[in-house]
Amino acid sequence: MNNFFKKVKIFFEDIILDIYNKLFSSKYVVKGKCKKCGKCCRNILFSTEEGYVKSKELFNKLRKKYPYYNNYRISGVIKDKDDVQNGALTFECKFISKKNRCLIYPFRPSFCRKYPEIFPEFIYNGLKALDGCGFYFDVNKKFSEYLKDE
């Protein structure tokens, strides 16, 4: 299968996955709207089963195994000894313009399409959207609403 058809296949798989996730959502929802500040495109963290990506060697292995990692470049490292993310590499998208516009928006990777993705275990530990981001997490249904259903 040539590269174009692979990209189209991945694009449609992502759309189907997004629809599935919206139909069978968690107890949390994403609210707000994008402020087009570009922070989410320039402050990306990747993780594997072992934890956050903290070395260029691991990132290069991921790029070989999963070609969509080639859309990103290393932009820095988190240096905060009190943070669980200490030592994690930060990444930025290669397709973000200086005016914070995505140059491949209709074909953006699923990682970008899902931002901010809901991970309940992270929300329990205080994860929030980036500072200044227009998105935020909220519960899908307030406790008082469950009581009204009875």
C-alpha positions in Angstrom: 0.0 0.0 0.0 1.5 3.3 -1.0 2.1 6.1 1.5 -0.9 8.2 0.4 -3.4 5.4 1.0 -1.8 4.6 4.4 -2.4 8.3 5.4 -6.0 8.2 4.2 -6.6 4.9 6.1 -5.1 6.4 9.3 -7.2 9.6 8.8 -10.5 7.6 8.6 -9.5 5.3 11.5 -9.0 8.4 13.6 -12.4 9.8 12.7 -14.1 6.5 13.6 -12.2 6.4 16.9 -13.2 10.0 17.7 -16.9 9.2 17.0 -16.7 6.1 19.2 -15.0 8.0 22.0 -17.7 10.7 21.9 -20.5 8.1 22.0 -19.0 6.1 24.9 -17.4 9.0 26.9 -16.0 8.9 30.4 -17.5 10.7 33.4 -15.4 13.7 32.3 -15.9 16.0 29.4 -13.8 18.7 27.7 -15.4 22.2 27.8 -14.3 25.5 26.5 -12.9 26.3 23.1 -9.6 26.8 21.4 -7.9 30.2 21.8 -5.6 29.5 18.9 -2.5 30.3 21.0 -0.4 27.4 19.7 0.7 26.3 23.1 -0.7 22.8 22.6 1.4 22.5 19.4 4.6 23.6 21.1 4.4 21.9 24.5 3.8 18.3 23.7 4.8 15.4 26.0 5.0 11.8 24.7 4.9 8.8 26.9 5.3 5.1 26.5 4.4 2.2 28.8 7.6 2.9 30.7 6.8 6.6 31.2 7.6 9.9 29.5 10.0 10.1 26.6 13.2 11.4 28.2 15.9 10.6 25.6 16.6 11.4 22.0 17.4 7.7 21.4 13.9 6.6 22.6 12.3 9.3 20.4 14.3 8.1 17.4 13.1 4.5 18.1 9.5 5.7 18.2 10.0 7.6 14.9 11.2 4.4 13.2 8.4 2.3 14.6 5.6 4.9 14.2 6.2 7.3 11.3 3.7 10.0 12.7 6.4 10.9 15.3 8.3 12.4 12.3 5.7 15.3 12.5 7.4 16.5 15.7 10.8 17.8 16.8 12.4 18.1 20.2 11.9 21.6 21.6 13.2 21.3 25.2 13.3 19.4 28.4 11.4 19.8 31.7 13.7 20.7 34.5 11.7 20.7 37.7 12.8 18.1 40.3 9.4 18.4 42.1 7.5 17.5 39.0 6.9 13.9 37.9 7.6 15.1 34.4 11.2 16.1 35.3 13.6 15.1 32.6 10.8 14.6 30.0 11.5 16.0 26.5 9.1 18.5 25.1 8.1 18.5 21.5 6.6 20.9 19.0 4.8 20.2 15.7 6.7 20.8 12.5 3.5 22.1 10.9 2.6 25.0 13.2 3.0 28.4 11.6 4.4 31.5 13.3 0.7 32.7 13.5 -0.2 29.6 15.4 -2.1 28.0 12.5 -1.8 24.3 11.6 -0.5 24.0 8.0 -2.0 20.5 7.7 -5.2 20.9 9.7 -7.5 18.6 7.6 -4.8 15.9 7.8 -3.4 16.5 11.3 -2.4 13.5 13.3 -4.9 11.9 15.7 -2.7 13.1 18.6 -3.5 16.7 17.6 -7.1 16.0 16.8 -7.7 14.6 20.3 -6.2 17.4 22.3 -7.1 17.8 25.1 -7.7 14.1 25.5 -9.4 12.8 28.7 -7.3 10.5 30.9 -9.3 10.1 34.1 -6.2 8.9 36.1 -4.4 12.1 35.1 -7.4 14.2 36.0 -7.5 12.6 39.4 -3.9 13.6 39.9 -4.5 17.3 39.0 -3.8 17.3 35.2 -5.2 20.4 33.5 -5.1 21.8 30.1 -2.1 24.1 29.5 -2.1 27.5 31.2 -4.0 30.0 29.1 -5.7 27.3 27.1 -9.4 27.8 26.4 -10.2 24.1 27.2 -10.8 22.7 30.6 -12.1 19.4 32.1 -15.4 19.0 33.9 -17.5 16.2 35.2 -20.0 14.9 32.6 -22.9 14.9 35.1 -23.0 16.6 38.5 -23.8 14.5 41.5 -27.0 16.4 42.1 -28.2 15.5 38.6 -27.8 11.8 39.5 -30.0 12.3 42.5 -32.7 13.9 40.3 -32.8 10.8 38.1 -34.0 8.6 41.0 
